[in-house]
Each structure stands twice: as structure tokens, then as C-alpha cells.
Amino acid sequence: MNLSATLILAFGMSMDAFAASISKGAALNRPCLREALRTGLIFGVIEAITPLIGWGLGLFASQYIMQWSHWVAFVLLFILGTRMIIEGLKDKPDNDLTTAIRHSFWILAATAIGTSLDALAIGVGLALLEVNIIQTAVFIGMATLLMSTLGIMVGRFIGPLLGKWAEILGGVVLIGIGLNILLEHPGYLH
């Protein structure tokens, strides 16, 4: 796989993380660049690891992994999205300053895992090709770091415009990403 194909793949893989990061940034109280970089790093590292795992598993048992990865992603994103919607619907004054200034590591990691399971599936496919999997995983991780950091900062500006609806919209976006993963998978009704 040449460099341009690798870059296209890397940025394509980072789009779910970008959308999720926008919703995460919108749900926070004016996140700073440091929080955006932290989120980008968590998303980037997980997104870089998953194609490596997929590649390793692809060498052994790709048919079993591909059968379930879309369901795991959907369930994770559905749970996280539902949680965000419930939090957004709680009765809080619009000028409530108790809005979180950062998400917990575990919430970010779970979201990153949910959005990176497509990279796991890509890794399974890459096991069948002659590619430098380390280089490809690094490019995917770097693209995701960049796009997730940018997503948090975009969310910073969208959040105040939407008020309490930012968290609800963010939850809907996460559920939508999960549904999209589920519906795009061939044979999703298995």
C-alpha cells in the first residue's frame, strides 16, 4: 500500500473519532487545548492499537472476529450515547457551572474503543495484504490524534451555542455512529 493510500485510510478511520470528539467537546465546559490533546492522545493510541490487534487476529481467526465486532461497537456506543442523553435531560439550570471540565479516562477509552472497532476490522483485512502494519497503525493513530483534538476544540464552540442540548445531541451522535457501524456491516442481522 502506497503512502497516499495509507493516508486516505488513516483519515478515513479517524472520522468516527472526530464526530465523537465534537460531541465530547460540546458536552464539556469550555475544554482547553490540554484536554483536547489528552482526548486526542487517548483516541489516537487506541485507534493505533486496534488495527495491530486486528492484524494479529486476522492471521488466525478473522471469520470469528468479523462476526461480532460490529455488535460490540454498537452496544458500547449505544450505552455511552444513552448515558449522555440521560445526563442532558436531567433538570439543570442553563447557567449551571458544574458542567464537567474533562471526561474520565474510562469514558474516553470506552468511546475510543467503540469508534475504533472498524480499525480492528481493517487490521484483519490488512493481514491478508502485504503492508507495513506498524507504519499503517502509526498513521491511523496520528490522524486520529489530530482529528480528535480538532473535534474537541470544534465542540468547545458548538457547546455554548447549544447549551444543555449539546450533551443530548452528542449522545444521539454516538448512537448514530453505532447504528451506522451496525448497518454498514454485511449480514448485520446475524
C-alpha positions in Angstrom: 0.0 0.0 0.0 1.5 3.3 -1.0 1.7 6.5 1.2 -1.3 8.2 -0.3 -3.5 5.1 0.2 -2.2 4.8 3.8 -3.1 8.5 4.5 -6.5 8.1 3.0 -7.1 5.0 5.1 -5.8 6.8 8.2 -8.0 9.8 7.9 -11.0 7.7 6.9 -10.5 5.7 10.1 -10.4 8.9 12.2 -13.8 10.3 11.1 -15.8 8.4 13.7 -13.4 9.6 16.4 -13.7 13.1 15.0 -17.5 13.1 15.3 -17.4 11.6 18.8 -14.9 14.2 19.9 -17.1 17.0 18.7 -19.9 15.7 20.9 -17.5 15.2 23.8 -16.1 18.7 23.5 -19.6 20.2 23.2 -20.6 18.4 26.5 -17.7 20.0 28.4 -17.5 23.4 30.0 -15.1 25.2 27.6 -12.5 22.5 27.2 -8.9 23.8 27.0 -6.3 22.7 24.4 -4.7 20.4 27.1 -8.0 18.5 27.4 -8.3 18.3 23.7 -4.8 16.9 23.3 -5.5 14.4 26.2 -8.6 13.2 24.4 -6.8 13.1 21.1 -4.0 11.1 22.6 -6.4 8.5 24.2 -8.3 8.2 20.9 -5.1 8.1 18.8 -3.4 5.4 20.9 -6.4 3.2 20.9 -7.1 3.7 17.2 -3.4 2.8 16.5 -3.6 -0.4 18.7 -6.8 -1.8 17.2 -5.5 -2.4 13.7 -2.5 -4.2 15.2 -4.8 -6.4 17.2 -7.0 -7.0 14.1 -3.9 -7.8 12.0 -2.7 -10.4 14.6 -6.1 -11.9 14.9 -6.6 -11.8 11.2 -3.7 -14.2 10.8 -5.6 -16.7 12.9 -9.4 -16.3 13.2 -10.7 -13.4 11.1 -14.1 -15.0 10.4 -15.0 -15.2 14.1 -13.9 -11.6 14.9 -15.7 -10.1 11.9 -18.9 -11.7 13.0 -19.1 -9.8 16.3 -17.0 -6.6 16.1 -19.9 -4.5 14.7 -22.2 -5.6 17.6 -19.6 -4.8 20.2 -19.1 -1.3 18.7 -22.9 -0.7 18.5 -23.5 -1.8 22.1 -20.6 0.3 23.5 -21.7 3.4 21.6 -25.4 2.9 22.4 -24.7 2.7 26.1 -22.4 5.8 26.1 -24.8 7.7 23.9 -27.8 6.8 26.1 -25.9 7.9 29.2 -25.1 11.3 27.6 -28.8 11.8 26.6 -29.9 11.0 30.2 -27.4 13.4 31.6 -28.5 16.1 29.2 -32.2 15.6 30.1 -31.5 16.0 33.8 -33.0 19.2 35.1 -30.1 21.7 35.4 -30.2 25.4 35.0 -28.8 26.7 31.7 -26.1 28.7 33.6 -25.0 25.7 35.7 -21.3 26.0 36.1 -21.0 22.4 37.4 -20.6 21.1 33.8 -17.6 18.8 33.6 -14.3 20.3 32.5 -12.9 16.9 31.5 -14.2 13.4 30.8 -12.9 10.5 32.8 -10.2 8.3 31.1 -12.6 5.3 31.2 -15.4 7.2 29.4 -13.0 8.4 26.7 -11.4 4.9 26.4 -14.8 3.2 26.0 -15.8 5.8 23.4 -12.5 5.3 21.6 -12.8 1.6 21.6 -16.4 1.9 20.2 -15.2 4.1 17.4 -12.1 2.1 16.6 -13.5 -1.3 16.1 -13.7 -0.6 12.4 -9.9 -0.2 12.6 -9.8 -3.7 14.2 -11.7 -5.0 11.2 -9.4 -3.1 8.8 -6.5 -4.7 10.6 -8.0 -8.2 9.9 -8.2 -7.2 6.2 -4.6 -5.9 6.2 -3.4 -9.2 7.5 -4.2 -10.6 4.0 -2.2 -7.9 2.2 1.5 -7.2 2.2 1.5 -3.9 4.2 3.8 -2.5 6.8 1.2 -2.8 9.6 3.3 -0.8 12.1 3.6 2.2 9.7 -0.1 1.9 8.9 -1.1 1.8 12.6 1.1 4.8 13.4 -0.5 6.8 10.6 -4.0 5.8 11.7 -3.1 6.8 15.3 -1.6 10.1 14.3 -4.6 11.0 12.1 -7.0 10.1 14.9 -5.0 12.2 17.4 -5.2 15.2 15.1 -8.9 14.8 14.3 -10.0 14.1 17.8 -8.1 17.1 19.2 -9.6 19.2 16.5 -13.0 17.7 17.3 -12.8 18.7 21.0 -11.9 22.2 20.0 -14.8 22.4 17.5 -17.1 21.1 20.2 -15.9 23.8 22.5 -17.5 26.4 20.3 -20.6 24.4 19.5 -21.3 23.5 23.2 -22.1 27.1 24.4 -24.4 27.6 21.4 -26.4 24.5 22.1 -26.5 24.8 25.9 -27.8 21.7 27.6 -28.8 20.3 24.2 -25.1 19.7 23.4 -24.9 16.6 25.6 -28.2 15.2 24.2 -27.0 15.8 20.6 -23.7 14.2 21.5 -25.5 11.1 22.8 -27.6 11.0 19.6 -24.4 11.3 17.5 -22.7 8.4 19.4 -25.8 6.2 18.9 -25.9 7.2 15.3 -22.3 6.2 14.8 -23.0 2.8 16.4 -26.1 2.3 14.2 -24.0 3.2 11.1 -21.4 0.7 12.0 -24.1 -1.9 12.6 -25.9 -1.2 9.3 -22.8 -1.0 7.2 -21.7 -4.4 8.3 -22.6 -7.1 5.8 -25.0 -9.5 7.3 -25.7 -7.3 10.3 -28.9 -9.2 11.2 -26.8 -12.3 12.3 
